[in-house]
Amino acid sequence: MATTKIYVVYYSLHGHVETMAREVQRGVNAVEGVEATLWQVPETLPSIILQKVKAPPKADDVPEIRPEQLVEADGFLFGFPSRFGVMAAQFKAFFDATHEIWEKQALAGKPAGIFWSTGFHGGGQELTALTAVTQLAHHGMIFVPLGYTFGSGMFEMSEVKGGSSYGSGTFAADGSRQPTDIELQQAFYQGKYVAQFAKKLKS
């Protein structure tokens, strides 16, 4: 059986989404016959702004993706930080550049999941996912939410935890908080979940 190819495509300014993306990739790769590739979208902020916000260097082991490369994959997991309740402008700019493949509906029928980072509870943990679904819908992609399949982890109330039935998520607070064990477990689970769905769909 041919390998099912999943692209984990993310944008990360301070590293929180990158950490989640690597765990999502691990989850995908835990499914036999499925292979995950990490990609990052191009940065749009000038270097002077990146310096002012103290952004760390981008991961040098993760290449930038071009829109036309999306057609090579059988499924996707898209990750980004929230900006005022919607995906960061860098990721939106990437989607805006997919016009040619949208015109051909080259991604129609391919499954896609979403994961994200917000600063705090009111920062768009669910709204960011909901507004991102419009991008998938216009491409004809199949949105794959987690529902409550993560089990007891979905109902954790003894600690702060990002994510929802739409996908995995993390809180960054003032930038100093890193993804916790349970948030990373959900990211890993999401990678496996979407990978299994994509594998079944391909077969």
N, C-alpha and C positions, 0 to 999 in steps of 0.2 A: 504494500500500500504506500502511496506517495506521502511524503512528509507534509503535514499541515503547517503552514508558515504564519506565525503571528508577529506582527510588528507592534512593539511597545514604543509609542511615540510620545515624548514629553517635552515640556518646557519647565525649567526650574531656575529661579533667580538666586535663592539662598541655599539650595540643596535639599530641601524637605521633599519636594516631589521627586527629585532624583533618587533619594533613598527609597521612597515608595516604589518607584519604577523598577529598581533593581530587585526588590522583593516580588513584585508582580512577575518579572521575568523568570525568577526562580520557580514561581508557581506554575507558569506555563511550561517550563522545561521539565517539570515533574510528571507531566503527562506523556506517556509513551507515544511516539510517532508525531509529536508536536515540537516545533522549534521556535524559540522566541529570539527576535533581534531587537536590540535597543537602538533607538534613534532620538535625536533631539532636534527641535525646530530652530531656525535661525534667530539669533538675537536681533532686536530692532532698536534697542537703546544705545545711544552713543557711549563711548568708553568713559567720558567724563562723568556721566550720570551713574554708570556702574561703579565707578570709584567712590562717588559721594554716598551711595547706598551701601557701600562696603560689600558688594557682591563678590563671592569667591570666583576663581577661574572656572570655566566650564570644564566638564569631564573630557579629558583628552582621549579617552578610550571609546567614546560614543560619537559616531559621525553625525553630521547634519543630514537631514533628509530633504529631498526635493519632492514636490507634490506628485510628479509623475511616477515616483517610485512606489507610491501606495498601491498601485494596481498589481504589484508583484505578490502582495500578501493575501492570505485567505481570511484573515481576521485581524482585529486591532484592539489595543487598549490605549486610550488617550489620557494623558495626565497633565495637569496644569494647576497653578495657583489661582485663587479667586481674586478678582478685582471688582469691588463693589457689586458682588453677587453674580458676576459673569466670568467666563474664562479670561485669562490675561490677554492683553492686546497682541502679544507676540504669537500666541497660538491662534487667535482669531485671524491675524494677518496671514498665517500659514493656510488656514482654511479658505481665506479670501483668494489665495493664489491657486486654488484647485479648480478654477473655472473650466479649464479644458477637459478634465476628467469628469467633472459634473455634467458638462454638455453631452458627453458620451454615456453618462450613467455607468461608468466603468467600475464603480464600487457598489452598485446596487446588489442587494442580496447578501452582502458580506457582514458578518457579525462584528459588533464593536461594544466594548465596555468603556467606562469612564472612571477615573480616580482623580483626587484633588487635594488641595491644601487650602485652609482658610486661617485667618488670624485668631478668630474666636467664634463662639456659638452663633452670634448674629451676623457672621461674616459670609454666609452663603453656602453652608454645608449641603443643603438640598437645592437651593436656588441655582447654584453654579451648575449642578448636574442637569437640572430641568432646562435651563437655557442652552446648555450645550447640545441637548438632544435635537434641537432644530438643525444643527449642522449635519447630523447623521441622517435626519429625515430627508433633507433636500438631496442628499447623495443616494437615497434609497437603501442605506445601510440598516441592518437589524440591530436595534439597541438591546443589549443583554444586561438587564439589571440583576442585582443579587437577590432581590426579594428578601426573605428572612432565612435563606438557606444556610447562613453562617451559624445558625443555631443560637446557643446561649450567649455567644459573643455579641449578638445583636442587641441583647437586653442588659448588657453590662451597665450597672449604675453606680458601682463603688469607685469608679475612676473616670476621669474625663476621657472620652473616646470620640474620634471623628468617624466619618462614614455614615451610611444609611442604606436603605433598601436599593438605592440607585447605584451604589458602588462604594469602594473603600475611600477613606479620607483621613486626614490628620489635621491637628491644630498646631500652628506655628507660634501663637501668642505674639510676643514682641520680636520673634525670630530666634529666640534662644531655646525654645522648646523643640525637641526632636521627636520624630515618630516613636511611639511607645511599642512595647511588645505586642499588645493586642491589636494595635493599628497595623503593625507589620504582618501579624498573623492573618488579618482580614485581607491585606493586599496580596499575600501569598495565596490565600484561598480564592480570591477573585481571579488571579492568573490561572489557577487550575480550572476554575469553573468555566471561564470563557474559552479556555483551550479545549475542554471536553465538548463544549457546545459546537465550537468551530470544527472539531474533528468529526463529530457526528454529521454536521451539515455537509462537509466535504465528501463524506463517504456515501 
